Amino acid sequence: MIVVEKLCKSFNGVNVLTDISTQFDKGKTNLIIGQSGSGKTVLLKCILGLYGIDSGHIYFEDRSLQKMTIQERSTLRHEMGMVFQGSALFDSMTVEENIIFPMRMLTKKSTEEMLSRANEVIKRVNLINSNKKLPSEISGGMQKRVAIARAIVMNPKYLFCDEPNSGLDPRTSTLIDNLILEITQEYQITTVINTHDMNSVMEIGEKILFLENGLKGWEGSNQEVFKTENESVGNFIYSSNLFKKVRKVYQEED
Amino acid sequence: MLLLQNIGSYFIMLSKVFTRFTSWSVMKELIIKELDSLIIRSIGIVSFISFFVGGVVAIQTALNLNNPFLPKNLIGFATRQSVILEFAPTFISVIMAGKVGSYITSSLGTMRVTEQIDALQVMGINTYNYLIFPKIIALLFYPFIITISMFLGIIGGYVASIYGGFCSSADFIEGIQLDFIPYHVSYAFVKTGFFAFILATVPSFHGYFLKGGALEVGKASTTSFVWTSVLIIVTNYIITQLLLTG
């Protein structure tokens, strides 16, 4: 579980996040949604510790990120996995090397142990016959699978995904969403996903945090989002005609 | 103000490079990779340039020796002095600022833009040590390139002098031995060491702290080349003043 308390962050005097308080639950897919520039990525990077914060607290279980020593932060990072928007795979390494990389850097496992664990996660994310390929030789969807495999190879307690569906076709997006959901439930990870994708909101939004101009606009689940009277959330989620119709059908059924 | 801020960031970066070391088993592979990229792959271009520039220095010296009372061995002497004192250490370093410096800036800049550096940070890796330290160690072998440059520059001068008919082989060889001061070689290698450090760290700084996208990677490579060259020239002046005068 991750708890964010009254978090404020500004850049050069401009407030990007103001008084954000929320909780991301264990074993659930927690989504952060909002328009471009609403502060989603900044919030994610603050939680990751890549950005310092102006005030407030971030707790991982009962450990305050702000009060941690460098050594404690280093230990915490070993418990984190991250899937970046552009996958952030290392170009010069093969798929297998990319997945093994965190183990090589952070553990003293033998090559056999590392390969065995890598093959386990490769199988888990359904990557077939790609071990020796370079990231440039595989599709965007496969790159995302490699990124997920690399993120979970160390058995993280916390999984962070920054727009995991960007640049993917709808079918692959759904597959990636379902994969993240399955992994979250299977390993009981606290997963935080930053997304624009409304399909993801509907499919895997067990907990949704809506940000608007750096403020917490709304919080709830994908079931509640259909019923919310919050105008900003409605305008954001039902901006396309397709979703307007979905909402109408849903409301009529109710 | 921005310049002061950048100088501060550069020194903070250097302090972080030498802390929280990456394990030796990983580091040795990185060093070997950087040795290949920064040193081995530069030998070809450095050899080519050194040979021909050495030849040009010899020809120009020969063409300026109009007075029949001036001995022909001055061609070899001038070639040796020019190549060892300035051409090999300084001129080659400015060329390397373009070749190696741009490579370092663009590779680190691309890693920054594609969030690969963020990925390393999230894993808890000291990215400064992991990315920059192997480059510094690889460039400890930079004097090896300068040695090749000195040797081929003088060979180039010899070939141009003999085949151009400007002097005899004996004259040239006598010239390169004339008034030889070993300290000049030490001076050349001392400044080469400083240039190697500049070549490894200044382009790394420009790549590591890059902000923006693909366009900024190109701009950073150019800026990095300019600043690396400027620092090499200024350092050259200071070291020359300190070591060769007084």
Interface residues (C-beta under 8 A of the other chain):
Chain A: L48 L50 R73 S74 T75 L76 R77 H78 M80 M82 F84 Q85 G86 A88 L89 F90 D91 F101 P102 R104 M105 L106 F160
Chain B: T22 S23 V26 T114 E115 Q116 D118 A119 Q121 V122 M123 G124 I125
